[in-house]
Amino acid sequence: MKVIQQNAISVDGYIAGPNHDISWTSIESWEDFINLTNETGNLVLGRVTYGLMQSAGELEHFKKIQVVALTTNDQLVEKKDNIIVTNKSPKETLKLLKEKGHKKVLIGGGGRLNASFLEAGLIDEIYLNVHPLVLTQGTPLYTVYKNNKLDLKLLNTKKLSTQVTQFHYKVIK
Ligand SMILES: NC(=O)c1ccc[n+]([C@@H]2O[C@H](COP(=O)([O-])OP(=O)(O)OC[C@H]3O[C@@H](n4cnc5c(N)ncnc54)[C@H](OP(=O)(O)O)[C@@H]3O)[C@@H](O)[C@H]2O)c1
């Protein structure tokens, strides 16, 4: 099973500005994200990102894929249509998706979810869509990543638009 992570980031490594501001992210990056979800057939989110997408009506785009949101709050756990809100660990979540026949899994953020999968050594490849701005504050790509440094290998770069470049990395394990 291959686990990939994709995020739109600022030059200084934030995935959202203060107050969850993602107004700076591009349509090309969003389309790239949609394409990846179609490829994997699933999307794993942190509870905060899941709630924000729900409020914004964005989950409508993902009705045909399996959406899994992670939480530590037992009271939020539910299964409804294509959505599972679970208190499982990152490892158990991947096992669940494997049992459902998924061969590739997309980790879609936010920063805390990204960090918990990376810390557990579960991310194989990372796609970063770098946007031309410096945010200086907000949500980092990995919020509270506790392990030692991690080496990556650059697999590819791709221009998504004149302003946005995608860096595709493999995690060296
Ligand atoms: N630019 C991009 O590509 C992009 C993509 C996604 C999100 N974002 C932005 O990122 C921000 C949200 O990021 P965030 O770091 O604040 O929140 P997040 O990662 O979306 O959600 C954090 C919550 O997820 C749950 N969680 C995370 N890891 C878990 C684990 N291992 N086990 C169980 N539960 C786990 C916990 O929920 P409980 O508190 O319920 O226990 C935790 O509080 C938003 O502003 C969003 O717009 C940007």
The ligand as a Gaussian input file, in Angstrom:
#p B3LYP/6-31G(d) Opt

LIG

0 1
 N       -3.254000      24.073000       2.051000
 C       -3.683000      22.833000       2.107000
 O       -3.410000      22.009000       1.229000
 C       -4.517000      22.394000       3.282000
 C       -5.010000      21.082000       3.331000
 C       -5.715000      20.672000       4.443000
 C       -5.948000      21.562000       5.478000
 N       -5.487000      22.815000       5.387000
 C       -5.691000      23.753000       6.514000
 O       -5.109000      23.211000       7.701000
 C       -5.812000      23.742000       8.816000
 C       -6.189000      22.613000       9.764000
 O       -5.036000      21.953000      10.204000
 P       -4.872000      21.533000      11.739000
 O       -3.491000      21.039000      11.922000
 O       -5.347000      22.641000      12.596000
 O       -5.975000      20.389000      11.925000
 P       -6.204000      18.948000      11.236000
 O       -4.916000      18.223000      11.074000
 O       -7.089000      19.119000      10.066000
 O       -7.087000      18.277000      12.368000
 C       -6.519000      18.062000      13.656000
 C       -7.411000      17.135000      14.418000
 O       -7.469000      15.888000      13.744000
 C       -7.518000      14.858000      14.696000
 N       -6.304000      14.045000      14.564000
 C       -5.143000      14.363000      13.959000
 N       -4.270000      13.353000      14.043000
 C       -4.906000      12.362000      14.697000
 C       -4.529000      11.079000      15.085000
 N       -3.332000      10.589000      14.827000
 N       -5.431000      10.339000      15.740000
 C       -6.645000      10.818000      16.031000
 N       -7.062000      12.059000      15.689000
 C       -6.183000      12.807000      15.018000
 C       -7.628000      15.513000      16.061000
 O       -9.019000      15.735000      16.232000
 P       -9.714000      15.899000      17.679000
 O       -9.296000      17.245000      18.182000
 O      -11.183000      15.814000      17.363000
 O       -9.230000      14.772000      18.518000
 C       -6.901000      16.818000      15.807000
 O       -7.258000      17.840000      16.715000
 C       -7.026000      24.450000       8.284000
 O       -6.802000      25.842000       8.275000
 C       -7.139000      23.940000       6.860000
 O       -7.762000      24.856000       5.995000
 C       -4.778000      23.263000       4.326000

